[in-house]
Amino acid sequence: MARLTGGSAHVTDHTNASRTMLYDLAARAWDPELLSLFGVSPLVLPAIVPSGGVVGTCRGEHFGYELPIAGIAGDQQAALFGQGCVHAGSAKNTYGTGCFMLLNTGESAVASANNLLSTVAWRRGDARLQYALEGSVFIGGAVVQWLRDGLKIVDSATEIEALAASVADNGGVYFVPAFAGLGAPHWDAYARGAMFGITRGVTSGHVARAALEAIAFQCADLLQAMQRDAGITLSELRVDGGAAANNLLMQFQADMLGVPVVRPKVLETTALGAAYLAGLAVGYWEDAGAIRDNWRVDRAFEPSMARDRADELRGRWDKAIARARDWAG
């Protein structure tokens, strides 16, 4: 920001400040105790400003003319806003190399009892802060990269859906992609990747399907933890990111969650969310209702699997997770 404004604005917003381990969620400010602990002088830190609001002017030398800087937000918070999840109880999941699920909890910072992260969602102008619960899956789309580059069972990531669809189900194969341990809600740095249920009848199609299902199983674990923390039952999950284009994965995700999975026409919602925040700040849009109205559905995936069957699959996944975590002894 300082570079864009020629040094006139040394600022950051609440969402980015909350990622530094130096921010007090309750006080909505830099935490003096943490600054002292880490030996950071408050004099070097930027001022904390709203995520949506004119906070400086970009110098003309950068883009040929001066521009107001009016939208600042962290990656996943911007995606939450870009998905139109502007009210408490709405949630989105981003399927990238990892997966990042956020649930808007409104003006209350919910303290998680299920190993999730309480974070700032955004602040617009003088309005009260909005908060969110967040959970992260370490290995999401990266498992497809591993099938391509490590096992070499596909030549490109786009081939994975057709390969997985070449079999009717996972053939009893469960794949826990704990290449770097397990993220939320398990938080086990010592767990390692494992594959269970392999027989002579297993093909590359079963492995591909198990890998895609593993992404959905991990995200289902996140949503289950979020619903317990927030005391709500989600009505739908909005999705974005590269892997959200995979129809087989999205349908299986809906089946595991038991709620519709809704994919928008625009999957790159982080940039869209920052643009929405800026547009609202300068009056291009009147209010957040216009953001909801601007959001467009590409496809909604309705749950089609019987709940007892979905529960059976989730139960076997839980067993696979437990055994992967036992690896470290």
C-alpha positions, 0 to 999 in steps of 0.5 A, spaced: 500 500 500 505 504 501 508 503 494 502 504 491 500 511 494 508 513 494 508 512 502 502 517 504 498 511 506 501 505 510 495 501 512 492 494 512 485 492 513 482 487 519 482 481 515 490 481 513 492 484 520 488 478 523 493 473 520 499 476 523 499 473 530 499 480 532 492 482 532 486 482 538 480 479 535 476 482 541 479 489 541 480 489 533 487 492 534 494 490 534 495 486 541 500 490 545 502 483 549 503 479 543 507 485 540 512 485 546 512 477 546 515 477 539 519 484 540 515 488 534 514 495 535 508 498 534 511 504 530 513 499 524 506 496 523 501 499 519 494 502 521 488 498 521 483 500 516 476 497 513 476 492 508 471 496 504 472 504 504 477 509 500 484 508 504 488 512 499 490 514 492 494 510 487 499 514 484 498 515 477 505 513 475 502 506 476 496 505 471 497 512 468 492 515 472 490 516 479 485 511 482 482 511 489 484 504 493 477 502 496 477 494 497 482 490 501 481 483 504 485 477 505 484 471 500 479 467 503 475 473 506 475 476 499 472 470 496 467 469 501 464 476 500 465 475 492 460 469 493 455 473 496 456 470 503 454 477 506 449 474 512 451 470 518 450 462 516 452 463 509 458 459 507 463 458 501 469 453 500 474 454 495 477 448 492 485 450 490 491 446 491 488 446 498 481 447 500 479 453 505 472 453 507 469 459 511 462 460 514 460 467 516 458 468 523 455 475 523 457 480 528 460 475 533 466 471 533 465 464 535 470 461 539 471 454 536 470 448 540 472 443 534 479 446 532 477 451 527 479 458 526 475 464 528 477 470 524 475 477 521 471 476 515 471 484 513 469 491 515 466 495 511 466 503 513 464 504 519 459 498 520 461 493 525 466 487 524 463 481 521 467 474 523 467 468 520 469 460 522 475 458 517 477 451 516 483 449 512 484 442 508 492 442 506 491 437 500 485 438 495 487 439 488 494 437 490 492 430 490 490 430 483 497 433 481 500 428 485 496 423 481 499 426 474 506 428 476 507 422 482 503 416 479 503 418 472 496 415 471 493 421 467 497 426 463 493 432 465 489 434 471 483 435 466 483 427 465 482 426 472 474 426 472 473 422 466 478 416 469 474 417 476 467 416 472 470 410 468 468 406 475 461 406 478 464 407 485 471 407 489 471 399 489 472 400 497 478 404 496 479 410 501 485 414 500 487 419 505 492 424 502 496 426 508 502 428 505 503 434 509 499 431 515 492 433 516 489 440 517 482 442 520 479 439 524 484 434 526 491 438 526 495 432 526 502 434 523 504 426 524 499 423 520 501 420 513 498 419 506 495 412 506 490 408 501 486 402 504 481 397 501 486 395 495 484 388 492 487 385 485 480 388 482 482 395 483 484 399 477 487 406 476 479 409 475 478 406 483 484 410 485 482 416 481 475 416 484 478 415 491 482 421 490 477 426 488 472 423 494 478 424 499 477 432 497 470 431 499 470 427 505 475 432 508 471 438 506 465 434 509 469 434 516 470 441 516 463 443 515 461 438 520 465 441 525 463 448 523 455 447 524 457 444 531 461 450 533 456 455 530 449 451 532 446 452 525 445 447 519 447 450 513 442 450 507 447 450 501 455 451 500 457 455 495 464 453 491 469 456 487 476 455 485 479 450 480 477 444 482 470 446 483 469 445 475 469 438 476 462 435 476 463 428 479 467 432 485 461 437 486 456 431 486 459 427 491 460 433 495 453 434 495 452 427 497 456 427 503 454 434 505 446 432 504 445 440 502 446 443 495 453 445 492 452 451 488 457 453 483 457 460 480 459 462 473 465 466 476 470 461 480 475 466 481 471 470 487 477 472 491 478 478 486 471 479 485 470 480 492 475 485 493 472 489 487 465 488 490 468 491 496 471 497 492 465 498 488 461 499 494 465 504 498 465 508 492 458 508 490 458 503 484 453 499 488 448 501 493 448 496 498 450 488 499 443 486 497 446 489 490 452 484 491 447 478 492 443 480 486 449 480 482 451 473 483 449 468 478 449 460 479 452 456 473 450 449 476 447 447 483 448 440 485 443 437 489 444 431 494 442 424 490 445 419 495 441 416 500 443 418 507 444 411 510 449 410 504 452 417 505 453 415 512 456 408 511 461 412 506 463 417 511 464 412 517 469 408 513 473 414 511 473 416 519 476 409 520 481 411 514 483 417 517 484 414 524 489 409 521 493 414 517 493 418 524 496 411 527 502 411 523 506 415 527 505 411 533 
